[in-house]
Amino acid sequence: MTKPFRPTVPQITLAALMLALVLAWQYVTAPLGLTIVTDSGVNLLLICCIMMCGYTPGLILAAATPFLARLFWIGQEPILLPFVAVCDIVLVLAWRLITRGKFHEKRDIPRMLIAAISGAVLKTLALFLLVDKLAVPMILNPSEIRAAELHALFGKPQLSTFIGAAAAFILLWFMRKTPDAVANK
């Protein structure tokens, strides 16, 4: 039997901080029109949230992020948001499961590297299959020009996912000396 999630005050505080950082990052970078900058920062914060706060806050933030992005008119068609949320969940789950939530010791480096690469590849694959191959042709039925735009956005390896994963690896490596009081065991 699994034990219920009972958050500690540091977990709640850090999760709220991550939520505020995601919203601030989207608000500041959205007007630039560079989705690679916005997406990279969001992926970084999602990974940091699940690694530092635990499963529940990390999964909630990953699921909510695409919907929160719509507050700032970032993102695609509203019908695609649940699919993008699933892809974000794939990214953070890959990180947490592969690393086992550990990033404090030198021996954790190989797992973090594997998580960075496989998480980015899995999210890109999920975006390609769920959004590009399933949602866009079956649900949206867009014009040929719009379909080409969406394919260019979701159909190719997403550089922003790799940048966000690499940045998370570097940030978590430098944070390895922080106390483990926040992590959900």
TIFI-344592 format. One record per residue: residue number from 1; y, x, z of N, C-alpha, C in turn. Coordinates in steps of 0.2 Angstrom, whole numbers, plus 5000, padded with zeros to 4 digits. Atoms other than C-alpha are relative to their C-alpha. Last residue first. Layout:
BEGIN
[dogu NUM [Y X Z] [Y X Z] [Y X Z]]
...
This chain:
BEGIN
[dogu 185 [5007 4997 5000] [5052 5054 4999] [4995 4995 4999]]
[dogu 184 [5005 5005 4998] [5069 5048 4994] [4993 5002 5000]]
[dogu 183 [5005 5001 5004] [5081 5063 4993] [4995 4995 5003]]
[dogu 182 [4998 5006 5004] [5097 5062 5003] [4994 4998 4996]]
[dogu 181 [5000 5006 4995] [5091 5074 5018] [5001 4993 4995]]
[dogu 180 [5005 5005 5003] [5085 5087 5006] [5001 4994 5004]]
[dogu 179 [5005 5003 4996] [5100 5099 5010] [4996 4994 4997]]
[dogu 178 [4998 5006 4996] [5108 5107 4996] [4995 4998 5005]]
[dogu 177 [4999 4999 4993] [5102 5124 4991] [5002 4995 5004]]
[dogu 176 [5006 5000 4997] [5095 5118 4974] [5000 5002 5008]]
[dogu 175 [5000 5004 4994] [5112 5112 4969] [4994 5001 5004]]
[dogu 174 [4995 4997 4996] [5114 5127 4956] [5000 4996 5007]]
[dogu 173 [5002 4993 4998] [5097 5122 4949] [5005 5003 5004]]
[dogu 172 [5005 5000 4995] [5102 5104 4949] [4997 5006 5002]]
[dogu 171 [4997 5003 4994] [5117 5107 4939] [4996 5000 5006]]
[dogu 170 [4995 4995 4998] [5109 5118 4926] [5003 4998 5007]]
[dogu 169 [5004 4994 4997] [5094 5106 4924] [5005 5005 5003]]
[dogu 168 [5003 5002 4994] [5106 5091 4923] [4996 5006 5003]]
[dogu 167 [4994 5000 4995] [5117 5100 4910] [4997 4998 5007]]
[dogu 166 [4999 4993 4999] [5101 5103 4899] [5005 5001 5006]]
[dogu 165 [5006 4997 4996] [5096 5085 4901] [5001 5007 5002]]
[dogu 164 [5000 5003 4994] [5113 5079 4896] [4995 5003 5004]]
[dogu 163 [4994 4997 4997] [5114 5090 4881] [5000 4998 5007]]
[dogu 162 [5002 4993 4998] [5097 5085 4876] [5005 5003 5003]]
[dogu 161 [5005 5000 4995] [5101 5067 4877] [4998 5007 5002]]
[dogu 160 [4997 5002 4994] [5118 5069 4868] [4994 5000 5006]]
[dogu 159 [4998 4993 4997] [5109 5078 4854] [5003 4998 5007]]
[dogu 158 [4993 5000 4997] [5100 5062 4850] [5002 5006 5004]]
[dogu 157 [4999 4997 4994] [5086 5065 4838] [5007 5000 5003]]
[dogu 156 [5001 4993 5000] [5088 5053 4824] [5000 5003 5007]]
[dogu 155 [5006 4998 5004] [5085 5035 4822] [4999 5007 5000]]
[dogu 154 [5007 5001 4996] [5097 5028 4835] [4994 5003 4997]]
[dogu 153 [4999 5000 4993] [5115 5032 4829] [4994 5001 5004]]
[dogu 152 [4997 4993 4998] [5111 5036 4811] [5001 5001 5007]]
[dogu 151 [5005 4995 5001] [5100 5021 4810] [5002 5007 5002]]
[dogu 150 [5005 5000 4994] [5113 5010 4818] [4995 5005 4999]]
[dogu 149 [4996 4997 4994] [5126 5016 4804] [4995 5000 5006]]
[dogu 148 [4999 4993 5001] [5113 5013 4790] [5004 5004 5006]]
[dogu 147 [5007 4997 4998] [5109 4996 4797] [5000 5007 4999]]
[dogu 146 [5000 5000 4993] [5128 4992 4796] [4993 5003 5003]]
[dogu 145 [4995 4995 4998] [5129 4997 4778] [4999 5001 5008]]
[dogu 144 [5002 4993 5002] [5113 4988 4773] [5005 5005 5003]]
[dogu 143 [4999 4998 5007] [5119 4972 4782] [4997 5007 4999]]
[dogu 142 [4993 4999 5002] [5111 4968 4799] [5000 5002 4992]]
[dogu 141 [5000 5001 5007] [5095 4959 4803] [5007 5001 4997]]
[dogu 140 [4994 5000 5003] [5099 4959 4821] [5001 4998 4993]]
[dogu 139 [4996 5005 4996] [5083 4954 4829] [5007 5000 4997]]
[dogu 138 [5003 5006 4998] [5069 4961 4818] [5005 4995 5003]]
[dogu 137 [5003 5004 5005] [5077 4975 4809] [4998 4993 5002]]
[dogu 136 [4995 5000 5005] [5088 4982 4823] [4997 4996 4994]]
[dogu 135 [4994 5004 4998] [5077 4978 4838] [5004 4999 4994]]
[dogu 134 [5002 5007 4998] [5060 4985 4832] [5006 4995 5000]]
[dogu 133 [5005 5003 5004] [5062 5001 4821] [4998 4993 5002]]
[dogu 132 [4999 4999 5008] [5079 5008 4826] [4995 4996 4997]]
[dogu 131 [4994 5003 5003] [5080 5000 4844] [5000 5001 4992]]
[dogu 130 [4997 5006 4998] [5063 5001 4851] [5006 4997 4997]]
[dogu 129 [5005 5005 5001] [5054 5015 4841] [5003 4993 5002]]
[dogu 128 [5002 5000 5007] [5069 5027 4838] [4995 4993 4999]]
[dogu 127 [4994 5003 5004] [5077 5024 4855] [4998 4998 4993]]
[dogu 126 [5000 5007 4997] [5059 5026 4864] [5006 4997 4996]]
[dogu 125 [5005 5004 5004] [5057 5042 4853] [5000 4993 5002]]
[dogu 124 [4998 5000 5008] [5074 5049 4858] [4994 4996 4997]]
[dogu 123 [4995 5005 5000] [5070 5044 4877] [5002 5000 4992]]
[dogu 122 [5003 5007 4999] [5053 5053 4876] [5006 4995 4999]]
[dogu 121 [5004 5002 5006] [5061 5069 4868] [4997 4992 5001]]
[dogu 120 [4995 5001 5005] [5075 5070 4881] [4996 4998 4994]]
[dogu 119 [4996 5006 4999] [5063 5067 4895] [5004 4999 4994]]
[dogu 118 [5004 5006 5001] [5050 5079 4888] [5004 4994 5001]]
[dogu 117 [5002 5001 5007] [5063 5093 4886] [4996 4994 4999]]
[dogu 116 [4994 5000 5005] [5072 5092 4902] [4998 4998 4993]]
[dogu 115 [4997 5007 4999] [5056 5087 4912] [5006 5000 4995]]
[dogu 114 [5005 5004 5004] [5047 5103 4905] [5003 4993 5000]]
[dogu 113 [4999 4999 5008] [5062 5113 4910] [4996 4996 4996]]
[dogu 112 [4994 5003 5002] [5062 5105 4928] [5001 5001 4992]]
[dogu 111 [5000 5007 5000] [5044 5108 4930] [5006 4997 4997]]
[dogu 110 [5004 5002 5006] [5045 5126 4925] [5000 4992 4999]]
[dogu 109 [4997 4999 5007] [5060 5128 4937] [4996 4998 4994]]
[dogu 108 [4998 5007 5003] [5052 5120 4953] [5003 5001 4993]]
[dogu 107 [5006 5002 5003] [5044 5137 4958] [5001 4993 4997]]
[dogu 106 [5000 4997 5006] [5062 5143 4962] [4994 4998 4996]]
[dogu 105 [5003 4994 5000] [5064 5130 4975] [4999 5003 4993]]
[dogu 104 [4997 4996 4995] [5075 5115 4978] [4998 5007 5000]]
[dogu 103 [4996 4995 5003] [5072 5105 4963] [5003 5005 5004]]
[dogu 102 [4999 4993 4997] [5058 5093 4968] [5005 5004 4996]]
[dogu 101 [4994 5001 4996] [5058 5074 4964] [5002 5007 5003]]
[dogu 100 [5002 5003 4993] [5040 5075 4958] [5006 5000 5004]]
[dogu 99 [4998 4995 4994] [5047 5086 4944] [4998 4998 5006]]
[dogu 98 [5002 4993 5002] [5037 5077 4930] [5002 5005 5006]]
[dogu 97 [5007 4999 5000] [5038 5060 4938] [4998 5007 4999]]
[dogu 96 [5003 5000 4993] [5056 5061 4942] [4993 5001 5001]]
[dogu 95 [4997 4994 4996] [5062 5068 4925] [4997 4999 5007]]
[dogu 94 [5003 4994 5002] [5051 5056 4915] [5002 5006 5005]]
[dogu 93 [5007 5000 4998] [5056 5041 4925] [4997 5007 4998]]
[dogu 92 [4999 4998 4993] [5075 5046 4922] [4993 5000 5003]]
[dogu 91 [4998 4993 4999] [5072 5047 4903] [5000 5001 5007]]
[dogu 90 [5005 4995 5003] [5061 5031 4901] [5002 5007 5002]]
[dogu 89 [5006 5000 4995] [5073 5021 4912] [4995 5005 4998]]
[dogu 88 [4997 4996 4994] [5087 5026 4900] [4995 5000 5005]]
[dogu 87 [5000 4993 5002] [5076 5020 4885] [5003 5004 5006]]
[dogu 86 [5007 4998 5000] [5073 5003 4894] [5000 5008 4998]]
[dogu 85 [5001 5000 4993] [5092 5001 4896] [4993 5003 5001]]
[dogu 84 [4997 4993 4998] [5095 5005 4878] [4998 5001 5007]]
[dogu 83 [5005 4994 5003] [5082 4991 4874] [5003 5006 5002]]
[dogu 82 [5006 4999 4996] [5091 4979 4886] [4996 5005 4997]]
[dogu 81 [4999 4997 4993] [5108 4983 4878] [4993 5000 5004]]
[dogu 80 [5004 4993 4999] [5103 4980 4860] [5000 5003 5007]]
[dogu 79 [5007 5001 5000] [5108 4961 4860] [4996 5006 5001]]
[dogu 78 [5003 5002 4993] [5125 4966 4866] [4993 4999 5000]]
[dogu 77 [5001 5007 5000] [5128 4975 4849] [4997 4998 5007]]
[dogu 76 [5002 5004 5006] [5132 4993 4852] [5000 4992 5001]]
[dogu 75 [5006 5003 5002] [5140 5003 4865] [4999 4996 4994]]
[dogu 74 [5004 4995 5003] [5156 5006 4873] [4993 4997 4999]]
[dogu 73 [5001 5001 5007] [5168 4991 4875] [4997 5006 4997]]
[dogu 72 [4995 4996 5003] [5174 4997 4892] [4999 5000 4993]]
[dogu 71 [4993 5001 4996] [5165 4984 4902] [5005 5003 4996]]
[dogu 70 [4996 5006 5003] [5151 4985 4889] [5006 4998 5003]]
[dogu 69 [4996 4997 5005] [5147 5002 4897] [5003 4995 4996]]
[dogu 68 [4993 4998 4998] [5142 4993 4912] [5004 5003 4995]]
[dogu 67 [4996 5006 4999] [5128 4984 4903] [5007 5002 5003]]
[dogu 66 [4997 5003 5006] [5122 5001 4896] [5004 4993 5001]]
[dogu 65 [4995 4996 5004] [5122 5008 4913] [5002 4998 4994]]
[dogu 64 [4994 5003 5000] [5113 4995 4923] [5005 5003 4995]]
[dogu 63 [5000 5007 5003] [5095 4999 4920] [5007 4997 4999]]
[dogu 62 [5002 4999 5007] [5098 5018 4923] [5000 4993 4996]]
[dogu 61 [4994 4997 5003] [5108 5014 4939] [4998 5001 4992]]
[dogu 60 [4995 5005 5001] [5094 5003 4945] [5006 5002 4996]]
[dogu 59 [5002 5005 5005] [5081 5015 4941] [5005 4995 4999]]
[dogu 58 [5000 4997 5007] [5090 5029 4950] [4998 4995 4995]]
[dogu 57 [4993 4999 5003] [5094 5019 4965] [5000 5003 4993]]
[dogu 56 [4996 5006 5000] [5076 5014 4967] [5007 5000 4998]]
[dogu 55 [5002 5005 5006] [5067 5030 4962] [5005 4994 5000]]
[dogu 54 [5007 5003 5000] [5076 5042 4973] [4999 4995 4995]]
[dogu 53 [5000 5006 4997] [5094 5047 4977] [4993 4997 5001]]
[dogu 52 [4997 4999 4993] [5095 5066 4972] [4999 4993 5004]]
[dogu 51 [5002 4994 4997] [5083 5066 4957] [5002 5001 5007]]
[dogu 50 [5007 5001 4998] [5086 5048 4952] [4997 5006 5003]]
[dogu 49 [5000 5006 4995] [5105 5050 4953] [4992 4999 5002]]
[dogu 48 [4998 4997 4993] [5105 5068 4945] [4999 4994 5005]]
[dogu 47 [5005 4996 4997] [5096 5061 4930] [5001 5003 5007]]
[dogu 46 [5006 5004 4999] [5107 5046 4928] [4995 5005 5002]]
[dogu 45 [4999 5004 4994] [5123 5057 4930] [4993 4996 5002]]
[dogu 44 [5000 4995 4995] [5117 5070 4916] [5001 4996 5007]]
[dogu 43 [5007 4998 4999] [5113 5055 4905] [4999 5005 5005]]
[dogu 42 [5004 5005 4997] [5130 5048 4907] [4993 5002 5002]]
[dogu 41 [4998 5001 4993] [5139 5064 4904] [4996 4995 5004]]
[dogu 40 [5002 4994 4997] [5129 5067 4888] [5002 5000 5007]]
[dogu 39 [5007 5001 4999] [5132 5049 4882] [4997 5006 5004]]
[dogu 38 [5001 5005 4996] [5151 5050 4884] [4992 5000 5002]]
[dogu 37 [4998 4998 4994] [5152 5067 4876] [4999 4995 5005]]
[dogu 36 [5004 4994 4997] [5141 5063 4862] [5002 5002 5006]]
[dogu 35 [5006 5002 4996] [5149 5046 4860] [4996 5005 5002]]
[dogu 34 [5006 4996 5001] [5165 5054 4855] [4994 4998 5004]]
[dogu 33 [5004 5002 5006] [5178 5040 4852] [4994 5005 4999]]
[dogu 32 [5001 4995 5004] [5190 5048 4864] [4996 4999 4994]]
[dogu 31 [4994 5000 5005] [5195 5031 4871] [4999 5006 4995]]
[dogu 30 [5001 5005 5005] [5177 5031 4879] [5006 5000 4995]]
[dogu 29 [5002 4997 5007] [5179 5047 4888] [4999 4995 4995]]
[dogu 28 [4996 4994 5002] [5189 5042 4903] [4998 5002 4993]]
[dogu 27 [4993 5002 5001] [5182 5025 4906] [5004 5005 4997]]
[dogu 26 [4999 5005 5006] [5164 5030 4903] [5007 4998 4999]]
[dogu 25 [5001 4996 5006] [5166 5045 4915] [5000 4996 4994]]
[dogu 24 [4994 4996 5001] [5174 5034 4928] [4999 5004 4994]]
[dogu 23 [4995 5004 5002] [5160 5021 4927] [5006 5004 4998]]
[dogu 22 [5002 5003 5007] [5146 5034 4928] [5006 4996 4997]]
[dogu 21 [4999 4995 5005] [5156 5043 4942] [4998 4998 4993]]
[dogu 20 [4992 4999 5001] [5158 5027 4952] [5001 5005 4995]]
[dogu 19 [4998 5006 5004] [5139 5023 4950] [5007 5001 4998]]
[dogu 18 [5002 4999 5006] [5135 5041 4956] [5002 4994 4995]]
[dogu 17 [4996 4995 5003] [5146 5039 4971] [4998 5001 4993]]
[dogu 16 [4993 5003 5002] [5138 5023 4975] [5004 5005 4997]]
[dogu 15 [5001 5005 5006] [5121 5031 4974] [5006 4997 4998]]
[dogu 14 [5000 4996 5006] [5127 5046 4985] [4999 4995 4994]]
[dogu 13 [4994 4997 5002] [5133 5034 4998] [5000 5004 4994]]
[dogu 12 [4996 5005 5002] [5117 5023 4998] [5007 5003 4998]]
[dogu 11 [5003 5003 5007] [5106 5038 4999] [5005 4995 4997]]
[dogu 10 [4998 4995 5005] [5117 5046 5013] [4998 4998 4993]]
[dogu 9 [4993 5000 5002] [5116 5030 5023] [5002 5005 4995]]
[dogu 8 [4997 4997 4994] [5097 5029 5022] [5008 5000 4998]]
[dogu 7 [4995 4995 5001] [5089 5017 5010] [5003 5003 5006]]
[dogu 6 [4995 5001 4994] [5073 5008 5016] [5005 5005 4999]]
[dogu 5 [4994 4995 5001] [5062 5006 5000] [5005 4998 5006]]
[dogu 4 [4994 5003 5003] [5046 4997 5005] [5006 5005 5000]]
[dogu 3 [4995 5002 4995] [5031 5007 5009] [5006 4998 4996]]
[dogu 2 [4994 4996 5000] [5017 5007 4996] [5005 4997 5005]]
[dogu 1 [4994 5004 5000] [5000 5000 5000] [5006 5004 5000]]
